[in-house]
Amino acid sequence: LNLQIDTARHHLEKAIKNRNQRLVFIHGVGEGVLKQELRTLFSRYNQVVYEDADSTKYGFDAATSVHIYQKPIA
């Protein structure tokens, strides 16, 4: 679990640095432990909003869509 969270943090930080606007984290259904830990991680970022990803594309409750809001470059 720690490796998965560290990997997710790395990809999120990279997306923020590269000014990406959206990421999808596929965590699977299971017991929801990874999903909850990911959402705890995402909630630590002021510019990040997350929601369940498209269930028709990723499966019901199996992925989280992350939107990154950043100020425009001046």
C-alpha positions as CSV (number, residue, x, y, z in Angstrom):
1,L,0.0,0.0,0.0
2,N,2.8,2.4,0.8
3,L,4.5,1.8,-2.5
4,Q,1.2,2.5,-4.3
5,I,0.6,5.8,-2.4
6,D,4.2,6.9,-3.0
7,T,3.8,6.1,-6.7
8,A,0.5,8.0,-6.9
9,R,2.1,11.0,-5.1
10,H,5.0,11.0,-7.5
11,H,2.7,11.0,-10.6
12,L,0.5,13.7,-9.1
13,E,3.5,15.9,-8.3
14,K,4.8,15.3,-11.8
15,A,1.4,16.3,-13.3
16,I,1.3,19.5,-11.3
17,K,4.8,20.4,-12.3
18,N,4.0,19.7,-16.0
19,R,0.8,21.6,-15.7
20,N,-1.4,18.7,-16.6
21,Q,-5.1,19.3,-15.9
22,R,-6.4,15.8,-15.4
23,L,-5.3,12.3,-14.2
24,V,-7.2,9.1,-13.7
25,F,-6.0,6.8,-10.9
26,I,-7.3,3.2,-11.4
27,H,-7.5,1.6,-7.9
28,G,-9.9,-1.3,-8.5
29,V,-12.9,-2.1,-6.4
30,G,-11.7,-4.4,-3.6
31,E,-12.4,-3.3,-0.1
32,G,-11.8,0.4,-0.9
33,V,-8.6,0.8,1.2
34,L,-6.4,2.1,-1.7
35,K,-9.3,4.4,-2.9
36,Q,-9.6,5.9,0.5
37,E,-5.9,6.4,1.0
38,L,-5.6,8.0,-2.5
39,R,-8.5,10.4,-1.7
40,T,-6.7,11.3,1.6
41,L,-3.6,12.1,-0.4
42,F,-5.6,14.2,-3.0
43,S,-7.3,16.2,-0.2
44,R,-3.9,17.5,0.9
45,Y,-3.6,19.6,-2.3
46,N,-5.5,22.8,-2.5
47,Q,-5.6,22.8,-6.3
48,V,-6.9,19.3,-6.7
49,V,-10.5,18.2,-6.9
50,Y,-11.4,14.5,-7.3
51,E,-14.4,12.4,-8.1
52,D,-15.4,8.9,-9.2
53,A,-14.2,8.4,-12.8
54,D,-16.5,7.4,-15.6
55,S,-17.9,4.0,-14.6
56,T,-18.7,3.1,-18.3
57,K,-15.0,3.5,-19.1
58,Y,-13.2,2.3,-15.9
59,G,-15.8,0.1,-14.2
60,F,-18.1,1.0,-11.3
61,D,-16.2,2.6,-8.4
62,A,-12.8,1.3,-9.8
63,A,-11.1,4.7,-10.6
64,T,-10.8,8.2,-9.4
65,S,-10.6,11.2,-11.7
66,V,-8.4,14.1,-10.5
67,H,-8.7,17.6,-11.8
68,I,-5.8,20.0,-11.2
69,Y,-6.5,23.7,-11.2
70,Q,-3.5,26.0,-11.6
71,K,-3.1,29.7,-12.1
72,P,-2.2,30.7,-15.7
73,I,1.5,31.4,-16.4
74,A,2.0,35.1,-16.7
